[in-house]
Amino acid sequence: MKVLSSAEILTLDRTHLWHPYSSLDPEAPLYPVASAEGCEIVLTDGRLLVDGMASWWSAIHGYNRPELNQAVTQQLAKMAHVMFGGLTHEPAVRLAETLVNIAPPGLHRVFFADSGSVSVEVAIKMALQYQLSRGKRSKTRILSVRKAYHGDTLGAMSLCDPETGMHHLFQSLLPQQIFVAAPACTFHQPWEESCLEDLKSALREHQHELAALMLEPIVQGAGGMRFYHPEYLRAARELCNEFDVLLIIDEIATGFGRTGRLFACEHAGISPDILCLGKALTGGYMTLAATLCTEKVARGICDGEAGVFMHGPTFMANPLACSVALASTQLLLHSPWQERIAAIEQQLCTELLPLRDSPVVADVRVLGGIGVVELRQPVDMKVVVPKLVDQGVWLRPFGRLLYTMPPYVIGSDQLRQITAAMARICTA
Ligand SMILES: *Cc1c(COP(=O)(O)O)cnc(C)c1O
């Protein structure tokens, strides 16, 4: 097959494809990629872009890593896939064992799913089926917080922020969940007990109908890039126990070191009843997610009327994805990831925090390998993205948020290029 030119790729794309949250606007900036290496994306016209997004939190080791390539090719020579109903394999069991060992304590059973959103659906179903199994038939709703983001499938959508999420479009289709205010105490501010009031009163009032509380730990990601106080998470765990509500934690964005701890739950020293993992799980190589639960939840589900947990994707525990996830996790654990994240955090603080003085900037916040510049006005993507690309930087702002979560292996010069490009957006 002949190699397509950049123009041919763009024309075919504009003719046939959807992109994430896209319209059919032919003017929306779009860049054909030829390859990616280390922390750089190579465009088909030869330009290099330093990647400030780690392909949406996932490519933590950068691109084209020999260790990860090898994991895929070695597994490929054995089998790309077999069904998981009635069959099992080494990549799945080794990955499950590894995840159980490194995840917050008590989560002993692993369900592999295809994507983060599906792992959230699985978590919701686990909570609902658990409550049904123990005869708590009225516990059918989930408690969520404003500014949350948990994915794009219908169940996950029902737990996203009701205003910035898609509730208004799909109102009649979504399960009606219960929402409390977004955690008000930020990560770096002193803790105030009053931050818990809304959560406490919702749990007290709705305990009889609540199956679970769903939270992103410490970092509210795509719903607003907010960092909240660990005490909120710790108290949420206690309140869930008090009111007999399961705690589901969505570490899809935060897992595998991004916040400076291997899992963001560790900031609060808590374990959930159900945990969702995704994004960085495979180091950005393939789509894979996992829903972990305690033995109590697993037993509860299987002792019930159905006797089985009612979910089973066709590509469950795909061996290629499990192999590369195992290799990525080993690579992470054997790397100085804590020092790397600390160095990124330090540099982001030094280079981004001064932007607070800009009149167009509302706030700047940094946590671990995440740097956020919140602007006063929404970003015009058609202007800002090409400007960033002209400076050799790949970022994908949304709304009023210009932010970066680079691969952990990014060099300080590369990171400086990213922060300088962000600064230029705030000063131009
Ligand atoms: C990205 C994300 C999801 C959804 O994962 P997909 O793989 O995109 O389906 C869910 N929860 C959080 C916190 C996320 O960041």
The ligand as a Tripos MOL2 file, in Angstrom:
@<TRIPOS>MOLECULE
LIG
   15    15     1     0     0
SMALL
NO_CHARGES

@<TRIPOS>ATOM
      1 C1        -10.3730    9.0220   31.4750 C.3       1 LIG1
      2 C2        -11.1610    8.7350   32.6980 C.ar      1 LIG1
      3 C3        -12.2230    7.8130   32.6770 C.ar      1 LIG1
      4 C4        -12.6880    7.1210   31.4130 C.3       1 LIG1
      5 O1        -11.7120    6.2950   30.8600 O.3       1 LIG1
      6 P1        -11.8040    5.9140   29.2910 P.3       1 LIG1
      7 O2        -10.6770    4.9390   29.1090 O.co2     1 LIG1
      8 O3        -11.6190    7.1840   28.5370 O.co2     1 LIG1
      9 O4        -13.1300    5.3010   29.0650 O.co2     1 LIG1
     10 C5        -12.8990    7.5790   33.8680 C.ar      1 LIG1
     11 N1        -12.5450    8.2000   35.0090 N.ar      1 LIG1
     12 C6        -11.5250    9.0780   35.0700 C.ar      1 LIG1
     13 C7        -11.1690    9.7070   36.3790 C.3       1 LIG1
     14 C8        -10.8060    9.3880   33.9080 C.ar      1 LIG1
     15 O5         -9.8140   10.2780   33.9670 O.3       1 LIG1
@<TRIPOS>BOND
     1     1     2 1
     2     2     3 ar
     3     2    14 ar
     4     3     4 1
     5     3    10 ar
     6     4     5 1
     7     5     6 1
     8     6     7 2
     9     6     8 1
    10     6     9 1
    11    10    11 ar
    12    11    12 ar
    13    12    13 1
    14    12    14 ar
    15    14    15 1
@<TRIPOS>SUBSTRUCTURE
     1 LIG1         1 GROUP 0 **** ****
